[in-house]
Amino acid sequence: MSSDNAIEVAVLGAGQMGGHVIEHLADSPLVRAITVYDRHPERMEDLKQRCGVKTAESLEQVLSDPAIRLVFITASNNAHKELSIAALQAGKAVMCEKPMATTLANAEAMVEAAETTGGFLQIGFELRYSHLYTKVKDWIDEGRLGRVLNTQCTYTTSAWGRHDAWRTQSKSSGGMFGEKLSHYVDLPRWWIGDQVEEVYAVCAPNVIPYYEVHDNYHCTYRFTNGAVSHLTFMMGPAATFRGDPLQNAVSQQAGDGHALRYMIYGERGAAETDVFPRSIKRWEFGENDYGQTSEWVQTETWEPERDFSYFHNTHDQALDIVRRVVKGEPPKTNPRDALETTRLCFAAELSVKEKRPVRLAELNSHQPQLPSSDQRKDS
Ligand SMILES: NC(=O)c1ccc[n+]([C@@H]2O[C@H](COP(=O)([O-])OP(=O)(O)OC[C@H]3O[C@@H](n4cnc5c(N)ncnc54)[C@H](O)[C@@H]3O)[C@@H](O)[C@H]2O)c1
């Protein structure tokens, strides 16, 4: 039952993510109606049958409808810039999925459009809503870890199949770093709360033969305050999973090679988040006659039914964005903040390509190029 101030919302992109967002929006009393648009009419039709949404015949139909106040952009990455800017210029509030765009120039153009129109633009970094990671942020804000100096992320997952073609190609995905790892550099930025000064990333030759993008990264970020964040990523070793990683898949993937673990190390204590054992832990540091001590003081776990809210909390993100738009509040994450995370992704790609550390300041004058399969074969 919708409330009196409920709004109409559109979803642009009727693929896997568009379907999730539509299911989430059905839980909001602040949403009166949902219109979906996709270049493939059969995908819209499927959502109409399953979820009772309206369908639009064209993007123009969505943008010229004054009843639609907010659009969720869940199209593939190379459509993000065009759709976001058109929607902002049409006076709509915009939530755009990560990664912001397939080039840094396009991401900058999106932020400029939000600033010149004064419009609402939030990028889909839903891990900032996920209990697993907000818990760490709360501990940091409460001073339990002290100043965070060091984070380490180990991420191993299964390969995308050939049917996910746009994701595996450089131009249409914008690179693996933005498409898969933007969440996992956004989190340490959020926790450490400082600017990254320099990044160094290397990739081993690919194992997955049909990827144009890289299938692995070893990446280190150095922040201006001296903190360091490291990310090791391998796509492919974990058992092939044909389901949807945003669904309740944690149980099915536990123990089959999937891993997604952070160690967060501060001056006064440490925390660990570990998705597949459903675990979050905290240690406190002290001192005794022996020397530095570390005491394991807190553990939390959660039931499988809560995987969604602990891990990829796209549900609460969608409902919060609707609430913010209805109440006239700004985005939870400023688009310039999301742009900084996007800059880190492109800095990592540039570091890999040029086989050298990259200072973030360089990106102002240097638009990184994505790897092509020919370049990668040389590496
Ligand atoms: N936040 C997350 O954790 C998360 C998870 C999965 C996907 N995503 C993001 O969501 C987006 C969609 O991913 P997906 O898995 O749903 O992909 P998908 O391939 O299942 O769906 C993408 C849809 O976009 C449509 N599309 C492409 N260009 C369009 C345009 N100009 N106008 C209208 N529709 C257009 C395609 O026809 C397709 O139906 C991607 O940006 C992806 O990175 C985010």
Ligand as a Chemical Component Dictionary entry (heavy atoms), coordinates in Angstrom:
data_LIG
# 
_chem_comp.id                   LIG 
_chem_comp.type                 NON-POLYMER 
_chem_comp.pdbx_formal_charge   0 
_chem_comp.three_letter_code    LIG 
# 
loop_
_chem_comp_atom.comp_id 
_chem_comp_atom.atom_id 
_chem_comp_atom.alt_atom_id 
_chem_comp_atom.type_symbol 
_chem_comp_atom.charge 
_chem_comp_atom.model_Cartn_x 
_chem_comp_atom.model_Cartn_y 
_chem_comp_atom.model_Cartn_z 
_chem_comp_atom.pdbx_ordinal 
LIG N1  N1  N 0  26.045 -3.573 -7.216  1  
LIG C1  C1  C 0  26.351 -4.805 -7.544  2  
LIG O1  O1  O 0  26.874 -5.556 -6.733  3  
LIG C2  C2  C 0  26.032 -5.274 -8.926  4  
LIG C3  C3  C 0  25.797 -6.619 -9.188  5  
LIG C4  C4  C 0  25.485 -7.005 -10.494 6  
LIG C5  C5  C 0  25.452 -6.046 -11.501 7  
LIG N2  N2  N 1  25.723 -4.743 -11.196 8  
LIG C6  C6  C 0  25.722 -3.713 -12.267 9  
LIG O2  O2  O 0  24.403 -3.600 -12.786 10 
LIG C7  C7  C 0  24.470 -3.320 -14.179 11 
LIG C8  C8  C 0  23.651 -4.361 -14.939 12 
LIG O3  O3  O 0  24.191 -5.634 -14.690 13 
LIG P1  P1  P 0  23.321 -6.944 -15.001 14 
LIG O4  O4  O 0  23.994 -8.061 -14.346 15 
LIG O5  O5  O -1 21.893 -6.682 -14.733 16 
LIG O6  O6  O 0  23.552 -7.050 -16.586 17 
LIG P2  P2  P 0  22.576 -7.717 -17.655 18 
LIG O7  O7  O 0  23.399 -7.961 -18.848 19 
LIG O8  O8  O 0  21.827 -8.854 -17.026 20 
LIG O9  O9  O 0  21.503 -6.559 -17.956 21 
LIG C9  C9  C 0  21.850 -5.341 -18.553 22 
LIG C10 C10 C 0  20.630 -4.848 -19.322 23 
LIG O10 O10 O 0  20.891 -3.500 -19.757 24 
LIG C11 C11 C 0  20.239 -3.354 -21.008 25 
LIG N3  N3  N 0  20.768 -2.150 -21.693 26 
LIG C12 C12 C 0  22.006 -1.963 -22.204 27 
LIG N4  N4  N 0  22.078 -0.714 -22.719 28 
LIG C13 C13 C 0  20.887 -0.122 -22.535 29 
LIG C14 C14 C 0  20.357 1.158  -22.836 30 
LIG N5  N5  N 0  21.089 2.098  -23.463 31 
LIG N6  N6  N 0  19.091 1.430  -22.483 32 
LIG C15 C15 C 0  18.323 0.495  -21.834 33 
LIG N7  N7  N 0  18.775 -0.734 -21.511 34 
LIG C16 C16 C 0  20.047 -1.037 -21.857 35 
LIG C17 C17 C 0  20.542 -4.650 -21.731 36 
LIG O11 O11 O 0  19.662 -4.857 -22.832 37 
LIG C18 C18 C 0  20.332 -5.671 -20.598 38 
LIG O12 O12 O 0  19.009 -6.145 -20.559 39 
LIG C19 C19 C 0  25.947 -3.303 -14.542 40 
LIG O13 O13 O 0  26.404 -1.979 -14.513 41 
LIG C20 C20 C 0  26.611 -4.091 -13.445 42 
LIG O14 O14 O 0  27.933 -3.720 -13.188 43 
LIG C21 C21 C 0  25.991 -4.346 -9.950  44 
# 
loop_
_chem_comp_bond.comp_id 
_chem_comp_bond.atom_id_1 
_chem_comp_bond.atom_id_2 
_chem_comp_bond.value_order 
_chem_comp_bond.pdbx_ordinal 
LIG N1  C1  SING 1  
LIG C1  O1  DOUB 2  
LIG C1  C2  SING 3  
LIG C2  C3  SING 4  
LIG C2  C21 DOUB 5  
LIG C3  C4  DOUB 6  
LIG C4  C5  SING 7  
LIG C5  N2  DOUB 8  
LIG N2  C6  SING 9  
LIG N2  C21 SING 10 
LIG C6  O2  SING 11 
LIG C6  C20 SING 12 
LIG O2  C7  SING 13 
LIG C7  C8  SING 14 
LIG C7  C19 SING 15 
LIG C8  O3  SING 16 
LIG O3  P1  SING 17 
LIG P1  O4  DOUB 18 
LIG P1  O5  SING 19 
LIG P1  O6  SING 20 
LIG O6  P2  SING 21 
LIG P2  O7  DOUB 22 
LIG P2  O8  SING 23 
LIG P2  O9  SING 24 
LIG O9  C9  SING 25 
LIG C9  C10 SING 26 
LIG C10 O10 SING 27 
LIG C10 C18 SING 28 
LIG O10 C11 SING 29 
LIG C11 N3  SING 30 
LIG C11 C17 SING 31 
LIG N3  C12 SING 32 
LIG N3  C16 SING 33 
LIG C12 N4  DOUB 34 
LIG N4  C13 SING 35 
LIG C13 C14 SING 36 
LIG C13 C16 DOUB 37 
LIG C14 N5  SING 38 
LIG C14 N6  DOUB 39 
LIG N6  C15 SING 40 
LIG C15 N7  DOUB 41 
LIG N7  C16 SING 42 
LIG C17 O11 SING 43 
LIG C17 C18 SING 44 
LIG C18 O12 SING 45 
LIG C19 O13 SING 46 
LIG C19 C20 SING 47 
LIG C20 O14 SING 48 
# 
